[in-house]
């Protein structure tokens, strides 16, 4: 038996490296597969998407009940999601984060504006995100989906689910 790098474990003759409870065996180095490869490499994501994901996940742990009437006649505001970004905004309404709009560079250097509705719980197979060619188009689509949720929420005649923290 030969030790492989600390983050790999290979079983001889098993094809691609697989993890098997603390077993390390001899195998050609070319066949080693890291057990903990970096997430951006696996998913082809840049660091802003990773930060977006983890920040969103920390917000999503909090599940609240809100009265949808509180949003009637309210306007959206936006703020930079992180201090060092100029194309990533949290979209807020009445003190709650409703979602996010951010610029993303696609393969071929095409820039699009990705939007996602993260606060309101909108049951069913409705679209909660999308992408547009401009910030204005993404903002308009975001508003359209939010107000569709608002119409649905008002028909529930009571409190509805909202994900995220009150600020």
Secondary structure, 3 states (H helix, E strand, C coil): CCCCCCCCCCCCCCCCCCCCCCCCCCCCHHHCCCCCCCHHHHHCCCHHHHHHHHHHHHHHCCEEEEEHHHHCCCCEEEEECCCCCCCEEEEEECCEEEEEEEEEEECCCEEEEEEEECCECCCCCCCCEEEECCHHHHHHHHHHHHHHHHHHHHHCCCEEEEECCEC
